[in-house]
Amino acid sequence: MKKIEAIIKPFKLDEVKEALHEVGVSGITVTEAKGFGRQKGHTELYRGAEYVVDFLPKVKLEVVVSDELADRIVEAIAAAAQTGRIGDGKIFVSHVETALRIRTGEKDDAAI
């Protein structure tokens, strides 16, 4: 099993969710996040004063899938989240040792 974490721009969430649904993802976890990468934030002007905004709003998606689906899901997220501008985000893939559905006791692939 693989855990795929994607950090994307918030306005791309609906498009990514639709793309995941089309490739067969049955559930995702979404967390609001703040952060910066190479863009290092930006400055804003408010009532004549300049403010540095270090952390930009982002959305973090997490999904655990079978090994066979992982590549297709990464491609779907990348295609749906891409704007072509700086700050589009990142996708991380890691191995998951085991999964357990608490309600039924199902393990591993049956649990996801």
C-alpha positions in Angstrom: 0.0 0.0 0.0 1.1 3.6 -0.6 0.2 6.8 1.1 0.0 9.8 -1.2 0.2 13.2 0.3 -0.4 16.2 -2.0 -0.1 19.9 -1.0 -2.0 22.0 -3.5 -3.6 25.4 -4.0 -7.0 25.7 -2.2 -8.9 26.7 -5.3 -7.8 23.4 -7.0 -9.4 21.2 -4.4 -12.6 20.5 -6.3 -10.8 19.6 -9.5 -8.5 17.3 -7.7 -11.3 15.6 -5.9 -13.2 15.0 -9.1 -10.0 13.6 -10.7 -9.5 11.2 -7.8 -13.1 10.1 -8.0 -12.7 9.3 -11.7 -9.7 7.0 -11.0 -11.5 5.1 -8.3 -10.4 6.7 -5.0 -13.1 6.0 -2.4 -11.9 8.3 0.4 -9.5 11.2 1.1 -8.5 13.3 4.1 -8.2 17.0 3.5 -6.4 19.4 5.9 -6.1 23.2 5.6 -2.4 24.1 5.8 -0.1 27.1 5.5 3.4 27.1 4.1 5.9 28.3 1.6 8.4 26.9 -0.8 10.6 28.7 -3.3 8.1 31.5 -3.6 8.9 32.6 0.0 5.6 34.3 0.5 4.8 37.8 -0.7 4.1 41.3 0.5 0.7 42.9 0.7 -0.4 46.5 1.0 -3.1 47.2 3.7 -4.2 50.7 4.6 -0.9 52.1 3.3 1.3 49.8 5.2 3.3 46.9 3.7 3.0 43.5 5.3 5.0 40.3 4.6 2.8 37.2 4.2 5.3 34.4 5.0 2.9 31.4 5.0 0.5 31.0 2.1 -2.8 29.1 2.3 -2.6 25.5 1.0 -4.6 22.3 1.2 -3.1 19.0 2.1 -4.7 15.8 0.7 -3.9 12.3 2.0 -5.0 9.1 0.5 -3.9 5.5 1.1 -4.2 3.2 -1.9 -3.1 -0.2 -3.3 0.3 -0.2 -5.0 -1.3 -0.8 -8.4 -3.3 2.5 -8.2 -0.6 4.7 -6.9 0.9 5.9 -10.2 -2.4 6.7 -11.8 -3.5 8.7 -8.7 -0.3 10.7 -8.7 -0.8 11.5 -12.4 -4.4 12.5 -11.8 -3.5 14.8 -8.9 -0.7 16.4 -10.8 -2.8 17.0 -13.9 -5.8 18.5 -11.9 -3.7 20.7 -9.6 -1.3 22.2 -12.2 -1.7 25.9 -13.0 1.8 26.3 -14.5 2.7 29.0 -12.0 4.9 28.9 -8.9 3.3 27.4 -5.8 1.4 24.6 -7.5 2.5 22.3 -4.7 4.1 18.9 -4.2 3.2 15.2 -4.1 4.8 12.7 -1.8 4.5 9.0 -2.0 5.4 6.7 0.9 5.1 3.0 1.8 2.4 2.0 4.4 3.2 -1.1 6.5 -0.3 -1.9 7.5 -3.8 -0.5 7.8 -6.7 -1.5 10.1 -10.4 -0.5 9.8 -11.3 0.0 13.4 -15.0 -0.8 13.0 -14.7 -4.2 11.3 -11.1 -5.3 12.1 -10.3 -5.6 8.4 -6.6 -5.3 7.6 -4.4 -3.9 4.8 -6.1 -3.7 1.3 -9.4 -4.8 2.7 -9.3 -1.8 5.2 -8.8 0.8 2.5 
